[in-house]
């Protein structure tokens, strides 16, 4: 199974400032034939189910604000919130969908400084 | 409105059984793979099982293989998870999720979840 790790575990950011979350996979999730990274990001607010934010490592899901962006390739990925808003307080998970079983990172909790 | 609504959770004793249901609406259910994903209290997300569009192909995480069965009724736009021989470590919120099936799965629509508590 592919093991996903995230850093940091928790992140305190001032309103309007940048938040950066890192995700690492134990093996590459880049599929060479189509040059796609099989990596998704989810946001889970307190008491709510997860919500898909990004897939293909950098493609925003419809309706997701453009302050959220994803980058990276191979085994190292980043989710960036360019200007943190109060409604962005949540736990963020990365997930690989390169192989079965799909596996999630342990989550990064983002809160307001 | 595109929606998934789970039901059937509750308190069950170790070794017991429970059947979860998920009602889908607002999209063409038969066109999608579907999955169950769970989250233990205060913990992260764990994929449990997936089923293809006509119910002929199922995949399970190793820890539930042989104990859980995923199924669907396309006429009723419903997804099910039959759980048996339940253990304390099966305690979790169980989410029904719509799947984007590629080399593996990611999940573009989630229900609100139903809580399963396994305890004596």
Interface residues (C-beta under 8 A of the other chain):
Chain A: X31 X38 X40 X42 X48 X49 X50 X51 X52 X55 X61 X93 X95 X96 X97 X98 X99 X100 X101 X102 X103 X104 X105 X106 X107
Chain B: X37 X44 X45 X46 X47 X59 X61 X62 X95 X100 X102 X103 X104 X105 X106 X107 X108 X109 X110 X111 X112 X113
